[in-house]
Amino acid sequence: MRSVFIPVVFIFLVSTGHAQTEEDKTAVRRAMLDYIEGFYEGDSMKITRSISPEVVKYGYWKDNKTGLYGGEGMSYKEMIAFAVRVKTNNRQQPATAVKKIEVYEVQDQTASGKVTAWWGTDYILLAKVSNQWMIRAVLWQGPLKK
């Protein structure tokens, strides 16, 4: 049997990462801030303003006893209910709680970033819908390393 050598070429594309406008960058950052502040402050209006009802959120948490990770999803309705419970039970996070927003890239229709919070790290994907930046997907992992 005859062997045939087929060269493989890898192409790495590097995005310029620039936004269409500074207004878009600001709006993406605001949506990500609404997300974390909605949970921290118990403000369900910030959740509804920044998160699409079609959001997909899934994450991994570490069991304190076994040290193993488990996974779970959180629906849009569960996000709103969580914010309401925070407010109702007066469980807002203090001003000193970890709250870091990183916008990675903003294009004309999609954007990405990272939120670091008391519960861990969330990677965020956003879409521009009817001229409004909305969070469409969240993949998170907690807890933060001490």
N, C-alpha and C positions, 0 to 999 in steps of 0.2 A: 504494500500500500504506500502510496506516495504522500508525503507531508507537504502541506501548503502553509507558507508563512503569511499571515495577514497582520500587518501592522495595526496597532491600536493607538489612536490619538485621543488624548484627553484635552478637553477645552474647558478652561475655567473662566467663567464670566464674572466680572467684578462690576457691581452696580456703582453708579456714581452717588447714589443715596441722596440726591437732592430732591427737595419738594417742588411741586409745581409753583407754589407760592409760600411766602412766610406765613400767610393766613392759614394755609393747610397745616403747616408744622404746629402752629399754635393751637389749632382746633384738635389735632391728634393728641397733643399733650393734655389739653383740657379734658378730652374724653377719658384718657387714662387716669387723670387726677380724679375725675368724677367717679370712676370705678373704685379706686381705693378709698376715697373720702366717703363714698356711699356706704361702704362697709364699716369704716372707722367711726363715722358720725351717726350711723343709722339713718341716713338720708335716702329714702327710697326714690325721691325725685331725681337725685343724681344718677341712680342706677337706671331708671327709665330713660333719662336723657342721653346716656352714653352707651347703653348696651342694647343690641338688637334682640327682639323677642325670639329670633331664630338662633341665638347664640349656642355654641357648643362649648361647655366647660368640663374639663376632666383633670383630675389631679391625683397625686400620690402622696400619702402621709405615712410616717414611720410609727409603728407600734412601739410604745415606750418599753413594754415588757419583753417582746421578742426581738426588737431591732429590725424587723422585716417591714417592707413597704406593702401597703395595700392601696387600692385605687378606688376612686368614686367620682361620679359625675355630679354636677349641680345645674339644675335647669334655671331658666330665666325667672320663673315663679319662685323657685327656692331662693334665688338671689334677693329678690324683693322681700320675701318673708324673713330672711336673715337680717336684712337692714331694719325692718320693722321691729324685730325682736331686740336688736341692739338698742334702738331708741326706747322701746317700751320698758326694757329691763335696765335702762340707764347704764349700759355697758360700753359706752363710747371709749375709744382708745385715747390715751393721753397725748398731748402735743409732742412728747418726746418719743413716741412710737416710731419705728422704722417706716419711712415713706419715701421711696426712691423711684423716680420715673426716668426711664431711658427710652428715647425715641430712636429707633434704629434706622428706619427708612420710610420715606413718604413719597409715593408715586401719585399719579393723578387719580387713581381709583382704589389703591390698596396701600396699607401702611403696616409697620410692625414695630414692636417695642417690648420692653420688659418693665415689670413692676416688682419691686422688692417691698414686702410688707412683714408684719409680725408673724404671719402664718407661713411665710416662705417666699418663693419666687414664682411669678406668673409671666409666661410668655404670651404676648397679646398680638392678635391679628385683627386689623380693622378694615372696614370697607366704607367708601363714600356712597351714601344712599340718599338720593334727593338733596344733594348738596350738604349733607350732615354726616360727619364721621361717627361711625358706630362700631363697637366691638362685636366681632362675629365669632371669634374663637379664642379660648384661653386654655393653655396647658400649664399646670402648676405642679410644684413640688415643695413640700415642707418636711420638717421644720428647717429653719436656718441653722447653719452650723454655729456652735457657740465659740 
